[in-house]
């Protein structure tokens, strides 16, 4: 069995894209270290989440995670139609309001 980073959600079937590079924190400060891929996916699912690079992270890791999370839908591993603002990415919600 392949081990996945602590930031990977148990229901997210995707593999890590490398070693842990960031810490993702929720609004109360609880967090998990994760690869950039899972860091972005879990950050996209948090309201008020933050991301910080780990000390040995590649340059720009936290910025890449932050930018990727903006375009990822919350809990993106769930199937089904999505039309409510809480089900869309932050970028999709911004685009809706700019029309």
ABEGO torsion letter per residue (X at the ends): XBBBBAABBAABABBBAEBBABBBBBAAGBBBBBBAAAAAAAAAABBGBBBBBBAABBBGAAAAAAAAAAABBBGAABBEBBABAAABBAAAAAAAAAX
